[in-house]
Amino acid sequence: MTQVSRLSYKITDWKKFRISLAASLHRSGISTSYHIGTPHELDSSVEKITQAVQEATVAHEPKVSPSPYTKRRWTSELSSLRRQYAKLRRAHFVARGSQGWEAAKAKSAQAHNKYTAALRNMKAAHWKNWLENVMEEDILKVSRIAQNPPSDGGKARIPTLYSNARTGGPAHEHNTDAKKCKLLVKTFPPKLDTLPALPDATIPLPPQVPFALPHTGLGVEMNPQHSPL
């Protein structure tokens, strides 16, 4: 899978971008007092503004190659907070049992709360932004998410089941809830006559193998019955 580079507006230095854009517009003769009187002047102004924006974009918009598995709601701020929390958590672990343990523990807890709060806010903002800008093809998806109870996103249903025919014919298909329920009740748990027989409890255990400890010469004799072996 080839990664495609794109411009990242999240990590752009907008202060430098605005300064560069203003300089480009000034060089092109575009200002707030510029008067447009003809269609030709309008087209020329649009071209100049477009060129100025593109120059500022090339100069100050960094390119990134994001992984296709990257979460869309993730930002550089969350990465920074997570690194800070991990650093303080390691310091808390190293300081355990010392005089500065309580202070390190409090800093680690504070960083954890700050990171989790920012993560929850970012999730809520991402969800709200997605709902406000939902497209026509996503209406059914929104309806399914709103009507179903909260879950992990997996399919909350049993797929179509198949059972072998006793006569050697084609397999039976169970594609309704009633048919699936009957098949599962019939299959689980297995019937008692199909379970293996348990060993008979009346059969005596085999006799113990006789064992005697050798003489150690240390003046200590062990009782074989209390031997760890």
C-alpha positions in Angstrom: 0.0 0.0 0.0 1.5 3.3 -1.1 1.2 6.3 1.1 0.0 9.5 -0.4 1.5 12.8 0.8 -0.9 15.6 1.5 -0.8 19.0 3.1 -1.4 19.1 6.9 -3.3 22.2 8.0 -3.3 21.0 11.6 0.4 21.8 12.2 0.6 24.9 10.0 2.2 28.0 11.5 -0.7 30.3 10.6 1.1 33.4 11.8 3.9 33.0 9.3 1.3 32.0 6.7 -0.7 35.2 7.1 2.5 37.3 6.9 3.6 35.6 3.7 0.1 35.9 2.2 -0.1 39.6 3.0 3.4 40.2 1.4 2.3 38.2 -1.8 -0.9 40.2 -2.1 1.0 43.5 -1.6 3.5 42.6 -4.4 0.5 41.7 -6.7 -1.2 45.1 -6.1 -4.2 43.6 -4.2 -5.4 45.6 -1.2 -8.6 46.5 0.6 -8.8 49.7 -1.5 -8.4 47.9 -4.8 -11.3 48.7 -7.1 -12.7 46.2 -9.7 -14.6 47.8 -12.5 -14.5 45.3 -15.4 -14.8 41.5 -15.8 -11.2 41.4 -17.0 -10.0 43.1 -13.8 -12.1 40.6 -11.8 -10.5 37.6 -13.5 -7.0 39.1 -13.1 -7.7 39.7 -9.3 -8.9 36.2 -8.8 -5.7 34.8 -10.5 -3.5 37.0 -8.4 -5.2 36.0 -5.1 -5.1 32.4 -6.1 -1.4 32.6 -6.9 -0.7 34.4 -3.6 -2.5 31.7 -1.6 -0.7 28.9 -3.4 2.7 30.5 -2.8 2.0 30.9 0.9 0.7 27.3 1.0 3.9 25.9 -0.6 6.1 28.0 1.8 4.4 27.2 5.1 2.1 24.1 4.6 4.1 21.0 5.7 3.5 17.7 3.8 2.8 14.5 5.7 2.3 10.9 4.7 -0.3 9.7 7.2 -0.9 6.0 7.8 -4.3 4.7 6.6 -4.8 3.4 10.1 -4.4 6.8 11.8 -7.4 8.0 13.7 -8.9 11.1 12.1 -9.6 12.8 15.4 -6.0 12.5 16.5 -4.0 15.8 16.7 -0.5 16.8 17.6 -1.8 18.2 20.9 -3.0 14.8 22.0 0.4 13.3 21.0 2.1 15.9 23.2 -0.2 15.3 26.2 0.3 11.6 25.9 4.1 11.9 25.8 4.0 14.2 28.8 1.8 11.7 30.7 4.0 8.8 29.8 7.1 10.7 31.1 5.5 11.6 34.4 4.2 8.0 34.8 7.7 6.6 34.4 8.9 9.2 36.9 6.2 8.1 39.3 7.2 4.4 38.9 10.9 5.2 39.5 10.2 7.3 42.6 8.1 4.6 44.3 9.1 4.2 48.0 11.1 7.4 48.1 10.4 10.8 49.7 9.2 12.3 46.4 6.8 9.5 45.6 3.6 11.4 46.6 4.6 14.5 44.5 5.4 12.3 41.5 2.1 10.4 42.0 0.1 13.7 42.1 1.9 15.0 38.9 1.2 11.8 37.1 -2.5 11.8 38.1 -2.8 15.4 37.0 -1.3 14.7 33.6 -3.5 11.6 33.2 -6.6 13.6 33.9 -5.6 16.4 31.5 -4.8 13.9 28.7 -8.1 11.9 29.1 -10.2 15.1 29.3 -8.6 16.4 26.0 -9.2 13.0 24.4 -12.9 13.0 25.4 -13.4 16.5 24.2 -11.7 15.7 20.9 -13.9 12.7 20.3 -17.0 14.7 21.0 -15.9 17.5 18.7 -15.1 15.0 15.9 -18.4 13.3 16.3 -20.3 16.6 16.3 -18.4 17.9 13.2 -19.1 14.6 11.4 -22.8 14.9 12.1 -23.0 18.5 11.0 -21.2 17.8 7.7 -22.8 14.4 7.0 -23.4 13.7 3.3 -26.4 12.1 1.6 -24.7 8.7 1.3 -24.1 8.7 5.1 -27.7 9.3 6.2 -28.5 5.6 6.6 -25.3 5.1 8.6 -26.3 7.9 11.0 -29.7 6.4 11.4 -28.3 2.9 12.2 -25.9 4.3 14.7 -28.6 6.4 16.4 -31.2 3.6 16.6 -28.9 0.8 17.8 -27.6 0.6 21.4 -24.0 1.5 22.1 -21.5 -1.2 21.0 -18.0 -1.7 19.7 -19.1 -1.4 16.1 -19.2 -5.1 15.4 -22.2 -7.0 13.8 -24.6 -7.8 16.7 -26.1 -10.8 15.0 -25.5 -14.5 14.3 -24.7 -15.3 10.6 -26.5 -17.9 8.6 -26.0 -21.4 10.0 -25.8 -24.6 8.0 -26.3 -28.2 9.2 -25.5 -31.4 7.4 -28.4 -33.5 6.2 -28.6 -37.1 7.7 -29.5 -38.6 4.3 -26.5 -37.2 2.6 -28.3 -34.5 0.7 -27.5 -30.7 0.6 -26.9 -28.9 3.9 -29.9 -27.2 5.6 -29.8 -23.5 5.7 -30.9 -21.7 8.9 -31.3 -18.0 8.0 -34.1 -16.9 10.4 -33.9 -16.2 14.2 -36.4 -19.1 14.9 -34.4 -21.6 12.9 -31.1 -20.5 14.4 -32.5 -20.8 17.9 -33.8 -24.3 17.3 -30.5 -25.4 15.8 -28.4 -23.9 18.7 -30.8 -25.4 21.4 -30.5 -28.8 19.6 -26.7 -28.6 19.4 -25.7 -26.9 22.7 -25.3 -28.4 25.2 -24.8 -31.9 23.8 -27.1 -34.7 24.9 -26.1 -36.9 27.8 -26.0 -40.0 25.7 -23.3 -38.5 23.5 -20.9 -37.5 26.3 -18.0 -39.9 27.2 -18.5 -42.1 30.2 -16.9 -41.0 33.4 -14.4 -43.3 35.3 -16.1 -45.5 37.9 -15.5 -44.1 41.4 -15.7 -47.6 42.9 -12.5 -48.7 41.2 -9.7 -48.6 43.8 -6.6 -46.6 43.1 -3.3 -48.5 42.2 -1.1 -49.3 45.2 1.7 -47.0 46.0 5.2 -47.8 44.8 7.5 -48.7 47.7 10.2 -46.2 48.2 13.0 -45.8 50.8 15.4 -42.9 51.2 19.0 -43.8 51.1 21.2 -43.3 54.2 22.7 -39.8 54.1 25.2 -40.2 56.9 24.2 -36.8 58.4 22.5 -38.3 61.4 19.1 -37.3 60.2 16.6 -39.8 59.0 13.4 -38.7 57.2 10.2 -40.5 57.3 9.3 -41.7 53.8 5.6 -40.8 54.4 6.7 -37.1 54.9 9.1 -37.1 51.9 8.6 -34.2 49.5 8.9 -36.8 46.7 
